[in-house]
Amino acid sequence: MARHTPIAPLRLFDTDHLIGEDDRAIRDAVRHFVDNKIKPEVGQWFEDGALPVRELAQQLGELGVLGMHLEGYGCAGTSATAYGLACMELEAGDSGIRSLVSVQGSLAMFAIWKHGSEEQKQQWLPRMAAGEAIGCFGLTEPDFGSNPAGMRTRARRDGDDWVLTGTKMWITNGSVADVAVVWAQTDDRIRGFVVPTDTPGFSAPEIKKKLSLRASVTSELVLDEVRLPASAMLPGAAGLSGPLSCLNEARYGIIFGSLGAARDCLETTISYAQEREIFDRSLASYQLTQAKLADMALELGKGMLLALHLGRLKDEARLHSNQVSLGKLNNVRESIAIARECRTILGAAGITLEYPVLRHANNLESVLTYEGTSEVHQLVIGQALTGEAAFR
Ligand SMILES: Cc1cc2nc3c(=O)[nH]c(=O)nc-3n(C[C@H](O)[C@H](O)[C@H](O)COP(=O)(O)OP(=O)(O)OC[C@H]3O[C@@H](n4cnc5c(N)ncnc54)[C@H](O)[C@@H]3O)c2cc1C
């Protein structure tokens, strides 16, 4: 039978042709970091359910990916496309590493960068860009995930001070953070607060027993009469549009990031199938296997074309939040389908941490849920298409 040189899935689409030279160089530097510093270690971090966040944050700061698409205050000021590509490479390592970077840059830093006072920006952003200070973003509560408008955390005025009381849930980086951006109800709409985590009354117990995103720290935030000066409030954010503007940034990163996990699964699976002999032939030589691989490569490539299109729109400041929903819904949904299908090709070997496939699939369960569940994004798109809001 004729043999040809195999082509990697995204090379088949030649998507590199759509990426500028500078953005490709950034992408390659992040890929090199992930290949050398993350991939050799991450299986153990996942098994232990423990991530060396502080050490990693410093390395990621040196790499220049923390808040990389923001301008000024020690941030790299890259294109949005470069940021997306970096997310893709980080998530090819593990969704937990990309989550660390997304929460730091797109949620905590972006909230301060976009809505903060000059004093807040000067105080936090340069240290966060360098990975010297770690941030978290507290929006979700035990009873309010998809509907954050119902939040019960409250900030009341006491003289010039603010006093915060409430509980946040599922907060990435919570127990390792130096600073928490916390969203709370006030007499004047929902407001954001910059909370140094050593403030009395603040605690962040870690959530254990996770089966997904084990290489990521997830915590509860408990605010028990946390007293803050008037200057702790983010002056530029009033109402739910404040936190939603930050979520939009993080969701954008996931459009690319999720494909990184899928690509890693598919590449791993193609080489496994080439090596694995079944009924005296390589698993890759069977039509059933090839049909699966072809369908997965197609979805990966289509997702990448969508991501690059949305990246370009963002670089032109034309990206609408509805379009972010299109990308997040499609690319996470297809990535988790790819990860699960790849697992079938690996057979029993696919259930271990020797291969990244089930680790990625399990991680993508969280990615499917956070930053707006698939159902929430369907509702956003449904609203855009019909003009009817069907959220409640
Ligand atoms: C690992 C991890 C890390 C996270 N990190 C953070 C973080 O750093 N900061 C933060 O603030 N949050 C974080 N989250 C929380 C995340 O954003 C929420 O889990 C998410 O918004 C969903 O909320 P929920 O889990 O309460 O589910 P629910 O809102 O209770 O939803 C349950 C189900 O109902 C569906 N549903 C909701 N509304 C409707 C509707 N109108 N019609 C039909 N179905 C509906 C949902 O799609 C879902 O399937 C994290 C979550 C995880 C798992």
Ligand as a Chemical Component Dictionary entry (heavy atoms), coordinates in Angstrom:
data_LIG
# 
_chem_comp.id                   LIG 
_chem_comp.type                 NON-POLYMER 
_chem_comp.pdbx_formal_charge   0 
_chem_comp.three_letter_code    LIG 
# 
loop_
_chem_comp_atom.comp_id 
_chem_comp_atom.atom_id 
_chem_comp_atom.alt_atom_id 
_chem_comp_atom.type_symbol 
_chem_comp_atom.charge 
_chem_comp_atom.model_Cartn_x 
_chem_comp_atom.model_Cartn_y 
_chem_comp_atom.model_Cartn_z 
_chem_comp_atom.pdbx_ordinal 
LIG C1  C1  C 0 -12.857 24.718 38.082 1  
LIG C2  C2  C 0 -13.714 25.938 38.118 2  
LIG C3  C3  C 0 -13.144 27.187 38.261 3  
LIG C4  C4  C 0 -13.949 28.335 38.360 4  
LIG N1  N1  N 0 -13.341 29.568 38.532 5  
LIG C5  C5  C 0 -14.138 30.655 38.771 6  
LIG C6  C6  C 0 -13.545 31.922 39.121 7  
LIG O1  O1  O 0 -12.304 32.082 39.131 8  
LIG N2  N2  N 0 -14.362 32.960 39.423 9  
LIG C7  C7  C 0 -15.722 32.836 39.429 10 
LIG O2  O2  O 0 -16.404 33.820 39.741 11 
LIG N3  N3  N 0 -16.308 31.659 39.084 12 
LIG C8  C8  C 0 -15.551 30.569 38.783 13 
LIG N4  N4  N 0 -16.127 29.355 38.459 14 
LIG C9  C9  C 0 -17.597 29.223 38.539 15 
LIG C10 C10 C 0 -18.282 29.107 37.193 16 
LIG O3  O3  O 0 -18.249 30.318 36.503 17 
LIG C11 C11 C 0 -19.715 28.588 37.458 18 
LIG O4  O4  O 0 -19.582 27.243 37.871 19 
LIG C12 C12 C 0 -20.610 28.714 36.249 20 
LIG O5  O5  O 0 -20.958 30.055 36.016 21 
LIG C13 C13 C 0 -21.900 27.886 36.393 22 
LIG O6  O6  O 0 -22.506 28.138 37.599 23 
LIG P1  P1  P 0 -22.969 26.920 38.516 24 
LIG O7  O7  O 0 -21.862 25.974 38.655 25 
LIG O8  O8  O 0 -23.548 27.532 39.750 26 
LIG O9  O9  O 0 -24.112 26.198 37.698 27 
LIG P2  P2  P 0 -25.641 26.628 37.615 28 
LIG O10 O10 O 0 -25.757 28.076 37.298 29 
LIG O11 O11 O 0 -26.348 26.119 38.823 30 
LIG O12 O12 O 0 -26.120 25.786 36.344 31 
LIG C14 C14 C 0 -26.485 24.403 36.435 32 
LIG C15 C15 C 0 -26.991 23.967 35.070 33 
LIG O13 O13 O 0 -28.149 24.758 34.729 34 
LIG C16 C16 C 0 -27.980 25.276 33.437 35 
LIG N5  N5  N 0 -28.715 26.539 33.281 36 
LIG C17 C17 C 0 -28.439 27.732 33.871 37 
LIG N6  N6  N 0 -29.329 28.657 33.481 38 
LIG C18 C18 C 0 -30.195 28.020 32.643 39 
LIG C19 C19 C 0 -31.342 28.431 31.897 40 
LIG N7  N7  N 0 -31.765 29.694 31.942 41 
LIG N8  N8  N 0 -31.963 27.510 31.153 42 
LIG C20 C20 C 0 -31.546 26.227 31.099 43 
LIG N9  N9  N 0 -30.462 25.778 31.756 44 
LIG C21 C21 C 0 -29.804 26.674 32.520 45 
LIG C22 C22 C 0 -26.481 25.470 33.304 46 
LIG O14 O14 O 0 -26.111 25.593 31.958 47 
LIG C23 C23 C 0 -25.999 24.188 33.953 48 
LIG O15 O15 O 0 -26.061 23.146 33.025 49 
LIG C24 C24 C 0 -15.351 28.214 38.293 50 
LIG C25 C25 C 0 -15.926 26.942 38.100 51 
LIG C26 C26 C 0 -15.128 25.824 38.024 52 
LIG C27 C27 C 0 -15.772 24.484 37.824 53 
# 
loop_
_chem_comp_bond.comp_id 
_chem_comp_bond.atom_id_1 
_chem_comp_bond.atom_id_2 
_chem_comp_bond.value_order 
_chem_comp_bond.pdbx_ordinal 
LIG C1  C2  SING 1  
LIG C2  C3  SING 2  
LIG C2  C26 DOUB 3  
LIG C3  C4  DOUB 4  
LIG C4  N1  SING 5  
LIG C4  C24 SING 6  
LIG N1  C5  DOUB 7  
LIG C5  C6  SING 8  
LIG C5  C8  SING 9  
LIG C6  O1  DOUB 10 
LIG C6  N2  SING 11 
LIG N2  C7  SING 12 
LIG C7  O2  DOUB 13 
LIG C7  N3  SING 14 
LIG N3  C8  DOUB 15 
LIG C8  N4  SING 16 
LIG N4  C9  SING 17 
LIG N4  C24 SING 18 
LIG C9  C10 SING 19 
LIG C10 O3  SING 20 
LIG C10 C11 SING 21 
LIG C11 O4  SING 22 
LIG C11 C12 SING 23 
LIG C12 O5  SING 24 
LIG C12 C13 SING 25 
LIG C13 O6  SING 26 
LIG O6  P1  SING 27 
LIG P1  O7  DOUB 28 
LIG P1  O8  SING 29 
LIG P1  O9  SING 30 
LIG O9  P2  SING 31 
LIG P2  O10 DOUB 32 
LIG P2  O11 SING 33 
LIG P2  O12 SING 34 
LIG O12 C14 SING 35 
LIG C14 C15 SING 36 
LIG C15 O13 SING 37 
LIG C15 C23 SING 38 
LIG O13 C16 SING 39 
LIG C16 N5  SING 40 
LIG C16 C22 SING 41 
LIG N5  C17 SING 42 
LIG N5  C21 SING 43 
LIG C17 N6  DOUB 44 
LIG N6  C18 SING 45 
LIG C18 C19 SING 46 
LIG C18 C21 DOUB 47 
LIG C19 N7  SING 48 
LIG C19 N8  DOUB 49 
LIG N8  C20 SING 50 
LIG C20 N9  DOUB 51 
LIG N9  C21 SING 52 
LIG C22 O14 SING 53 
LIG C22 C23 SING 54 
LIG C23 O15 SING 55 
LIG C24 C25 DOUB 56 
LIG C25 C26 SING 57 
LIG C26 C27 SING 58 
# 
